[in-house]
Amino acid sequence: MAVSFDLFGTLVDADRPDDPGAAVAAELEARGVAVPDDWDEAYREGHVDAPRGAEVPLAAHVSAALSSRGVNAPNNAPRRAVVAAFDPEVRTRDGAVEAVRAAAERGPVGVCSNCSVPELARRALVRSAFDRDAFDAVVTSVACGWRKPHDRAFEAVAEQLDADPADLIHVGDDPRSDGGVRTLGATFVHTDEVPLSEFPDWLEGHPCP
């Protein structure tokens, strides 16, 4: 039995900037990038044409937004600015550690997270209460290229857990994105219906495939 967990809003809570565009702008300026006067508008516009369900890394979006205003940002400044702008305090949610531990007793365990910011998911896990070896795989949309509920996001974590996608159990707080795993014939566990504190007992009553 392989189990994957959503990260943000399920296993951990992480602060995010009140105004992400302004936070990114401040970090760009700190790196010597001339932020355009209409940055708020540029940041909100779409600049990268991607297939439906594909993830657009935030650093690529920022770079394209700058380019749309004729601004060149050298030395990987957009990526470094994005990483610095999203540097959260992290709180592990009640019952999360025990839920992951219970899943690990039955098979491989992974994280499957929609996250367009590079490094953010792993930094969040480092700052959480989880042991460093708590997860066999950490799959993010920025790394695999696809956002939940797209099948490819769940297939990516199933592959890393060496599991058939249909045998996957995915735990999350969002029926739309996390619940997409059901299109593969897999099992979705909604944390509103099965809180993390009750997940170990739920597993006890769930037969291994």
DRENVO-366706 format. One record per residue: residue number from 0; residue in three letters; chain; x, y, z of N, C-alpha, C, O in turn. Coordinates in steps of 0.2 Angstrom, whole numbers, always signed. Each point is the difference from the previous one (the first is absolute). Example, Ala and Ser with C-alpha at 12.3 -4.5 7.8 and 13.67 -1.06 7.14 Angstrom:
DRENVO-366706
num,residuo,cadena,nu,nv,nw,cau,cav,caw,cu,cv,cw,ou,ov,ow
0,ALA,A,+66,-28,+39,-4,+6,+0,+4,+6,+0,+5,-1,+3 .
1,SER,A,-7,+6,-7,+4,+6,+1,-4,+5,+3,+3,+6,+1 .
This chain:
DRENVO-366706
num,residuo,cadena,nu,nv,nw,cau,cav,caw,cu,cv,cw,ou,ov,ow
0,MET,A,+4,-6,+0,-4,+6,+0,+4,+6,+0,+5,+1,+4 .
1,ALA,A,-6,+4,-9,+4,+6,+0,-5,+6,+2,-5,+0,-3 .
2,VAL,A,+8,+4,+7,-4,+6,+2,+3,+6,-2,+6,+1,+1 .
3,SER,A,-9,+4,-4,+3,+7,-1,-5,+5,+4,-6,-1,+1 .
4,PHE,A,+10,+6,+1,-4,+5,+3,+1,+7,-3,+6,+2,-3 .
5,ASP,A,-11,+2,+3,+1,+7,-2,+4,+3,+5,+0,-2,+6 .
6,LEU,A,+4,+8,-7,+4,+3,+5,-3,+6,+3,-2,+0,+6 .
7,PHE,A,+1,+5,-10,-2,+7,+3,-8,-1,+1,-4,-1,-4 .
8,GLY,A,+2,+3,+10,-7,-1,+2,-2,-7,+3,-6,-1,+2 .
9,THR,A,+10,-4,-3,-1,-7,+2,+5,-2,+5,-2,-1,+6 .
10,LEU,A,+8,+1,-7,+5,-2,+5,+3,+6,+3,+1,+0,+6 .
11,VAL,A,+0,+6,-9,+2,+6,+3,-4,+6,-2,-3,+0,-5 .
12,ASP,A,+4,+5,+9,-2,+7,-2,+6,+4,+0,+5,+0,+4 .
13,ALA,A,-5,+4,-10,+6,+4,-1,-2,+7,-2,-5,+1,-4 .
14,ASP,A,+8,+4,+8,-2,+7,-2,+2,+2,-7,+5,-3,-2 .
15,ARG,A,-8,+7,-1,+1,+2,-7,+0,+8,+0,-4,+3,+4 .
16,PRO,A,+7,+0,-8,+0,+8,+0,-7,+2,-1,-4,-3,-4 .
17,ASP,A,+2,+8,+7,-7,+3,-1,-1,+3,-7,-5,-1,-3 .
18,ASP,A,+11,+3,+0,+0,+3,-7,+6,-4,-3,+5,+3,+0 .
19,PRO,A,-6,-8,-3,+5,-4,-4,+4,+4,-5,+6,+0,+0 .
20,GLY,A,-9,+4,-4,+3,+4,-5,+4,+5,+3,+6,+1,-2 .
21,ALA,A,-8,+2,+7,+4,+5,+4,+6,-3,+3,+6,+3,+0 .
22,ALA,A,-7,-9,+3,+6,-3,+3,+5,-2,-5,+6,+1,+1 .
23,VAL,A,-8,-4,-7,+5,-1,-5,+3,+6,-3,+6,+0,-1 .
24,ALA,A,-9,+5,+1,+3,+7,-3,+5,+2,+5,+6,+2,-2 .
25,ALA,A,-7,-2,+8,+5,+2,+5,+6,-4,+0,+6,+2,+0 .
26,GLU,A,-7,-9,-1,+6,-4,-1,+4,+1,-6,+6,-1,-1 .
27,LEU,A,-10,+2,-5,+4,+2,-6,+4,+6,+1,+5,+1,-3 .
28,GLU,A,-8,+5,+6,+3,+6,+1,+7,-1,+4,+5,+3,-1 .
29,ALA,A,-6,-8,+6,+6,-1,+4,+6,-3,-4,+5,+0,+3 .
30,ARG,A,-7,-3,-8,+5,-3,-5,+2,+4,-6,+3,-3,-5 .
31,GLY,A,-5,+9,+6,+2,+5,-5,-4,+0,-7,+2,+2,-5 .
32,VAL,A,-8,-5,+5,-4,+0,-5,-5,+6,+0,-3,+2,+5 .
33,ALA,A,+2,+1,-11,-4,+6,+0,-7,-2,-1,-2,-2,-6 .
34,VAL,A,-2,+2,+11,-7,-2,-1,-4,+5,-3,+0,+6,+2 .
35,PRO,A,-4,-8,-7,-4,+5,-4,-5,+4,+4,-3,-3,+5 .
36,ASP,A,+1,+9,-6,-5,+3,+3,-7,-3,+1,-3,+1,+5 .
37,ASP,A,+1,-5,-11,-6,-3,+0,+1,-8,+2,-4,-4,-3 .
38,TRP,A,+8,+3,+8,+2,-7,+2,-7,-4,+2,-1,-5,-2 .
39,ASP,A,-3,+9,+6,-6,-4,+2,-4,-2,-5,-2,-6,+0 .
40,GLU,A,+1,+9,-6,-3,-2,-6,+3,-5,-3,-2,-5,-2 .
41,ALA,A,+9,+6,+1,+4,-5,-3,+0,-7,+3,+0,-5,-3 .
42,TYR,A,+0,+5,+10,+0,-6,+4,-6,-4,-1,+0,-6,+0 .
43,ARG,A,-6,+10,-1,-6,-3,+0,-2,-3,-7,-4,-4,-1 .
44,GLU,A,+7,+6,-4,-1,-2,-7,+3,-7,-1,+5,-2,+3 .
45,GLY,A,-8,-1,-8,+3,-7,-2,+5,+1,-5,-1,+4,-5 .
46,HIS,A,+7,-7,+6,+5,+1,-5,+3,-6,-3,+3,+0,-5 .
47,VAL,A,-4,-6,+8,+2,-6,-3,-6,-5,-2,-4,-1,+4 .
48,ASP,A,+5,-1,-10,-6,-4,-3,+2,-7,+2,+5,-3,-3 .
49,ALA,A,-9,+0,+7,+1,-7,+2,-6,-4,-1,-5,+2,-1 .
50,PRO,A,+6,-9,+0,-5,-4,-1,-5,+0,+6,+2,+1,+5 .
51,ARG,A,-8,-3,-6,-5,+0,+5,+2,-5,+5,+2,-6,-1 .
52,GLY,A,-1,+8,+8,+2,-5,+5,+7,+1,+2,+3,-3,+5 .
53,ALA,A,+1,+6,-10,+7,+0,+1,+2,+6,+5,-4,+5,+1 .
54,GLU,A,+9,-6,+3,+3,+5,+5,+4,+5,-4,+5,-2,-4 .
55,VAL,A,-6,+8,+6,+5,+6,-3,+4,+2,+6,-3,+3,+5 .
56,PRO,A,+9,-5,-4,+4,+2,+5,+0,+8,+2,+0,+3,-5 .
57,LEU,A,-1,-1,+11,-1,+7,+1,+6,+4,-2,+0,+5,-2 .
58,ALA,A,+6,-8,+2,+6,+3,-2,+0,+2,-8,+2,+5,-2 .
59,ALA,A,-5,-10,-1,-1,+1,-8,-5,+5,-1,+1,+4,-5 .
60,HIS,A,-6,-4,+9,-5,+5,-1,+3,+7,+2,-1,+5,-4 .
61,VAL,A,+5,-4,+9,+3,+6,+2,+5,+3,-6,+0,+5,-1 .
62,SER,A,+4,-10,-1,+4,+2,-5,-3,+2,-7,+2,+5,-3 .
63,ALA,A,-8,-8,+2,-4,+2,-6,-3,+6,+1,-1,+4,-5 .
64,ALA,A,-1,-2,+11,-4,+6,+1,+5,+6,+0,-2,+5,-3 .
65,LEU,A,+8,-6,+5,+5,+5,-1,+2,+1,-7,+1,+6,-2 .
66,SER,A,+0,-11,-2,+1,+0,-7,-5,+4,-4,+1,+3,-4 .
67,SER,A,-7,-4,+6,-6,+3,-3,+1,+8,+1,-4,+3,-4 .
68,ARG,A,+7,-1,+9,+1,+7,+1,+7,+2,-2,+2,+6,+2 .
69,GLY,A,+2,-10,-6,+7,+2,-2,+5,+0,+5,+5,+3,-1 .
70,VAL,A,-6,-7,+7,+5,+0,+5,+4,-7,+0,-3,-5,+0 .
71,ASN,A,+9,+6,-1,+4,-6,+1,+3,-2,+7,+2,+5,+3 .
72,ALA,A,-3,-11,-1,+1,-2,+7,+6,-5,+0,-2,-6,-1 .
73,PRO,A,+8,+8,+1,+5,-5,-1,+2,-4,+7,-3,+1,+5 .
74,ASN,A,+7,-6,-6,+3,-4,+6,-5,-3,+4,+0,-1,+6 .
75,ASN,A,-5,-2,-10,-6,-4,+3,-3,+4,+6,-3,-3,+4 .
76,ALA,A,+2,+9,-5,-3,+5,+5,-7,-2,+1,-2,+0,+6 .
77,PRO,A,-2,-1,-11,-7,-2,+1,-1,-6,+5,-4,+0,+5 .
78,ARG,A,+8,-5,-6,-1,-6,+4,+2,+1,+7,-3,-1,+5 .
79,ARG,A,+9,+5,-4,+2,+1,+7,-5,+5,+3,-1,+0,+6 .
80,ALA,A,-2,+5,-9,-4,+4,+3,-7,-3,+2,-2,+1,+5 .
81,VAL,A,+0,-6,-9,-6,-4,+1,+1,-4,+6,-4,+0,+5 .
82,VAL,A,+10,-4,-4,+1,-4,+5,+1,+4,+7,-3,-2,+5 .
83,ALA,A,+6,+8,-6,+0,+4,+6,-6,+3,+2,-2,+1,+6 .
84,ALA,A,-3,+1,-10,-6,+3,+1,-5,-5,+4,-4,+2,+4 .
85,PHE,A,+5,-8,-6,-4,-6,+3,+4,-4,+5,+2,-5,-1 .
86,ASP,A,-1,+8,+7,+5,-3,+5,-4,+0,+6,+1,+4,+5 .
87,PRO,A,-6,-9,-4,-5,+0,+5,+2,-3,+7,+5,-4,+1 .
88,GLU,A,-9,+6,+4,+0,-3,+6,-5,-6,-1,-5,+1,-3 .
89,VAL,A,+7,-7,+6,-4,-6,-1,-3,-3,+6,+4,+0,+5 .
90,ARG,A,-10,-2,-5,-3,-3,+6,-3,-7,-2,-4,+0,-5 .
91,THR,A,+6,-5,+8,-2,-7,-1,-7,-1,+3,-1,+2,+5 .
92,ARG,A,-4,-4,-10,-7,-1,+3,+0,-6,+4,+3,-4,+0 .
93,ASP,A,-8,+5,+5,-2,-5,+5,-1,-7,-4,-4,+0,-4 .
94,GLY,A,+7,-5,+7,-1,-7,-2,+4,-1,-6,+0,-6,-3 .
95,ALA,A,+4,+11,+0,+3,-2,-7,+6,-5,+1,+0,-4,-4 .
96,VAL,A,+4,+5,+9,+6,-4,+1,-3,-8,+1,+3,-4,-3 .
97,GLU,A,-8,+4,+7,-3,-7,+2,-3,-3,-6,+1,-6,-1 .
98,ALA,A,-4,+10,-3,-3,-3,-7,+5,-2,-4,-1,-6,-3 .
99,VAL,A,+6,+9,+2,+6,-2,-5,+3,-6,+3,+2,-4,-4 .
100,ARG,A,-1,+4,+10,+3,-6,+3,-4,-6,+0,+3,-6,-2 .
101,ALA,A,-9,+7,+2,-5,-6,-1,+0,-3,-7,+0,-6,-1 .
102,ALA,A,+0,+11,-4,+1,-2,-7,+6,-3,-1,+0,-5,-4 .
103,ALA,A,+6,+7,+7,+6,-3,-1,+1,-7,+2,+4,-4,-2 .
104,GLU,A,-8,+2,+7,+0,-7,+3,-3,-5,-5,+0,-6,+0 .
105,ARG,A,-4,+9,-5,-3,-4,-5,+3,+0,-7,-2,-4,-4 .
106,GLY,A,+6,+9,+3,+3,+0,-7,+4,+7,-1,+0,+4,+4 .
107,PRO,A,+2,-3,-10,+3,+6,-2,-5,+6,+1,-6,+0,-1 .
108,VAL,A,+9,+6,+3,-3,+6,+1,+3,+6,-4,+6,+1,+0 .
109,GLY,A,-10,+3,-3,+2,+6,-4,-4,+6,+2,-5,+0,+3 .
110,VAL,A,+8,+6,-6,-4,+6,+0,-1,+1,-7,+4,+0,-5 .
111,CYS,A,-10,+3,+3,-2,+2,-7,-3,+7,+1,-6,+1,+3 .
112,SER,A,+9,+4,-5,-1,+7,+2,-1,+5,-6,+5,-1,-4 .
113,ASN,A,-10,+4,+3,+0,+6,-5,+4,+6,+3,-2,+3,+5 .
114,CYS,A,+8,-2,-8,+4,+5,+3,+4,+3,-6,+4,-4,-3 .
115,SER,A,-5,+10,+1,+4,+3,-6,+7,+3,+2,+3,+3,-4 .
116,VAL,A,-2,-3,+11,+6,+3,+2,+6,-5,+1,-1,-4,+4 .
117,PRO,A,+6,+4,-7,+6,-5,+1,+2,+1,+7,+1,+5,+3 .
118,GLU,A,+1,-11,+0,+3,-1,+7,-5,+1,+5,+1,-2,+6 .
119,LEU,A,-7,+5,-7,-5,+1,+5,-2,-6,+4,+0,+0,+6 .
120,ALA,A,-2,-5,-9,-3,-6,+3,+6,-3,+4,-2,-2,+6 .
121,ARG,A,+8,+1,-8,+5,-3,+4,+2,+4,+6,+1,-2,+5 .
122,ARG,A,-1,+9,-6,+1,+4,+6,-5,+0,+5,+1,+0,+6 .
123,ALA,A,-7,-1,-8,-6,-1,+4,+1,-6,+4,-2,+0,+6 .
124,LEU,A,+4,-5,-9,+0,-7,+3,+6,+0,+5,+0,-2,+6 .
125,VAL,A,+6,+6,-8,+5,+0,+5,-2,+4,+6,+3,-1,+6 .
126,ARG,A,-7,+6,-6,-2,+4,+5,-6,-3,+4,-2,+3,+5 .
127,SER,A,+0,-8,-7,-6,-4,+3,+2,-4,+5,+6,-1,+2 .
128,ALA,A,-10,-3,+1,+1,-5,+6,+2,-7,-3,+1,-4,+4 .
129,PHE,A,-1,+3,-11,+1,-6,-3,+8,-2,+0,+4,+5,-1 .
130,ASP,A,-3,-11,+2,+7,-2,+0,+2,+1,-8,-4,-1,-4 .
131,ARG,A,+11,+1,+3,+2,+1,-7,-1,-6,-4,-1,+1,-6 .
132,ASP,A,+0,-7,+9,-1,-6,-4,-7,-2,+0,-2,-6,-1 .
133,ALA,A,-3,+11,+3,-7,-2,+1,-3,-2,-7,-5,-4,+0 .
134,PHE,A,+7,+7,-6,-3,-1,-6,+5,-4,-5,+6,+2,+0 .
135,ASP,A,-9,-6,-4,+4,-4,-5,+0,+4,-6,+5,-1,-4 .
136,ALA,A,-9,+6,+3,+0,+4,-6,-4,+7,+1,-4,+0,+4 .
137,VAL,A,+7,+5,-7,-3,+7,+1,-1,+2,-7,+5,+2,-4 .
138,VAL,A,-11,-2,+1,-2,+3,-6,-3,+6,+0,-6,+1,+3 .
139,THR,A,+8,+4,-7,-3,+7,+0,-2,+1,-7,+3,-3,-5 .
140,SER,A,-8,+7,+4,-2,+2,-7,+6,+4,-4,+1,-1,-6 .
141,VAL,A,+3,+5,+10,+5,+3,-3,+6,-4,-3,+3,+1,-4 .
142,ALA,A,-3,-7,+7,+5,-5,-1,-2,-5,-6,+4,-1,-5 .
143,CYS,A,-10,-1,+6,-3,-5,-5,-3,+3,-6,-1,-3,-5 .
144,GLY,A,-1,+10,+6,-3,+3,-6,-7,+0,-1,-3,+3,-4 .
145,TRP,A,-1,-6,+9,-7,-1,+0,-3,+2,+6,+3,-2,+6 .
146,ARG,A,-9,+5,-6,-4,+2,+6,-5,-5,+2,-4,-2,-5 .
147,LYS,A,+3,+0,+11,-6,-4,+1,-6,+5,-2,+0,+6,+2 .
148,PRO,A,-6,-9,-4,-2,-7,-1,+3,-4,-6,-3,-5,-1 .
149,HIS,A,+7,+8,-3,+3,-4,-6,+2,-6,+2,+4,-1,+5 .
150,ASP,A,-6,-4,-9,+3,-7,+1,+7,-1,+1,+3,-4,+4 .
151,ARG,A,+1,+8,-8,+7,-1,+0,+3,+2,+7,+6,-3,+1 .
152,ALA,A,-9,+7,+2,+3,+2,+7,+0,-6,+5,+4,-2,+3 .
153,PHE,A,-10,-1,-3,-1,-6,+4,+4,-6,-3,+3,-4,+4 .
154,GLU,A,-2,+3,-10,+4,-5,-3,+7,+1,+2,+4,-5,+0 .
155,ALA,A,-2,+11,+0,+7,+1,+2,+2,-2,+7,+5,-3,+1 .
156,VAL,A,-10,+4,+4,+2,-2,+6,-1,-7,+1,+4,-4,+4 .
157,ALA,A,-9,+1,-8,-1,-8,+0,+7,-3,-2,+2,-5,+2 .
158,GLU,A,+0,+8,-8,+6,-3,-3,+6,+0,+5,+4,-5,+1 .
159,GLN,A,-3,+11,+3,+6,+0,+5,-1,-4,+6,+4,-2,+3 .
160,LEU,A,-11,+0,-2,-1,-5,+5,+0,-7,-2,-2,-4,+4 .
161,ASP,A,+3,+3,-10,+0,-7,-3,-7,-3,+1,+0,-6,+2 .
162,ALA,A,-5,+10,-4,-7,-3,+1,-4,+1,-6,+1,+5,-4 .
163,ASP,A,-6,-9,+3,-5,+1,-5,-4,+6,+2,-2,+1,+6 .
164,PRO,A,+1,+4,-11,-4,+6,+2,-7,-2,+3,-2,+4,+4 .
165,ALA,A,-1,-9,-6,-7,-2,+2,+1,-3,+7,-6,+0,+4 .
166,ASP,A,+11,-2,-1,+1,-2,+6,+2,+6,+5,+0,-2,+6 .
167,LEU,A,+1,+8,-8,+2,+5,+4,-6,+2,+5,-6,+1,-2 .
168,ILE,A,+8,+1,+8,-5,+4,+4,+3,+7,+1,+6,+1,+2 .
169,HIS,A,-10,+4,-4,+2,+7,+1,-4,+3,+5,-6,+0,-1 .
170,VAL,A,+10,+4,+5,-4,+3,+6,+1,+8,-1,+6,+2,-1 .
171,GLY,A,-11,+2,+1,+0,+7,-1,-6,+3,+2,-5,-3,+2 .
172,ASP,A,+6,+10,-2,-6,+4,+2,-4,+3,-5,-5,+4,+1 .
173,ASP,A,+7,-5,-8,-4,+4,-5,-3,-6,-5,+3,-3,-3 .
174,PRO,A,-10,+3,+4,-3,-5,-5,+1,+1,-7,+0,-5,-4 .
175,ARG,A,+1,+11,+2,+1,+1,-7,+7,-2,-3,+0,-4,-4 .
176,SER,A,+5,+6,+8,+7,-2,-3,+2,-6,+3,+2,-5,-4 .
177,ASP,A,-3,+3,+10,+3,-6,+3,-5,-6,-2,+2,-5,-1 .
178,GLY,A,-9,+7,+0,-4,-5,-1,+0,-2,-8,-3,-5,-2 .
179,GLY,A,+7,+8,-2,+2,-2,-6,+3,-7,-1,+0,-3,-5 .
180,VAL,A,+3,+1,+10,+3,-7,+0,-5,-5,-1,+2,-6,-2 .
181,ARG,A,-9,+7,+3,-5,-5,-1,-1,-2,-8,-2,-5,-1 .
182,THR,A,+5,+10,-3,-1,-2,-7,+5,-6,-2,-1,-3,-5 .
183,LEU,A,+6,+2,+9,+4,-6,-1,-2,-6,+3,+3,-5,+0 .
184,GLY,A,-9,+5,+3,-2,-5,+4,+3,-1,+7,-1,-5,+3 .
185,ALA,A,+4,+10,-1,+3,+0,+7,-5,+3,+5,-5,+2,-2 .
186,THR,A,+8,-2,+8,-4,+2,+6,+1,+7,+2,+6,+1,+2 .
187,PHE,A,-11,+3,-1,+1,+6,+3,-2,+1,+7,-6,-3,+1 .
188,VAL,A,+10,+5,+4,-3,+1,+7,+0,+7,+1,+6,+4,+0 .
189,HIS,A,-12,-1,+1,-1,+7,+1,+1,+1,+8,-3,-3,+4 .
190,THR,A,+7,+8,-2,+2,+1,+7,-6,+3,+3,+0,+0,+6 .
191,ASP,A,-5,+3,-9,-6,+2,+3,-4,-6,+2,-4,+1,+5 .
192,GLU,A,+4,-6,-8,-3,-6,+2,+3,-5,+4,-2,-3,+5 .
193,VAL,A,+9,+3,-6,+4,-4,+4,+6,+4,+2,+5,+0,-3 .
194,PRO,A,-6,+3,+9,+6,+5,+2,+6,-5,+1,+0,-6,+1 .
195,LEU,A,+6,+10,-1,+6,-4,+1,+1,-4,+6,+3,-5,+0 .
196,SER,A,-6,+8,+5,+0,-4,+7,-4,-6,-1,+2,-5,+4 .
197,GLU,A,-6,+4,-8,-4,-6,-1,+2,-5,-6,-2,-5,-1 .
198,PHE,A,+7,+8,-2,+3,-4,-6,+3,-7,+2,-1,-4,-4 .
199,PRO,A,+5,+4,+9,+3,-7,+2,-6,-5,+1,+1,-6,-2 .
200,ASP,A,-7,+8,+5,-5,-5,+1,-3,-1,-7,-2,-6,-1 .
201,TRP,A,+1,+11,-3,-3,-1,-7,+5,-6,-3,-3,-4,-4 .
202,LEU,A,+9,+5,+4,+4,-5,-3,-1,-7,+2,+1,-5,-3 .
203,GLU,A,-2,+5,+10,-1,-7,+3,-6,-3,-3,+0,-7,-1 .
204,GLY,A,-5,+10,-1,-5,-3,-3,+0,+0,-8,-5,-2,-3 .
205,HIS,A,+10,+4,+0,+1,+0,-7,+5,-6,-2,+5,+0,+1 .
206,PRO,A,-8,-5,-5,+4,-6,-2,+5,+2,-5,-1,+5,-4 .
207,CYS,A,+7,-8,+5,+5,+1,-5,-2,-2,-7,-3,-6,+0 .
208,PRO,A,+5,+9,-5,-2,-2,-7,+4,-7,-1,-1,-3,-6 .
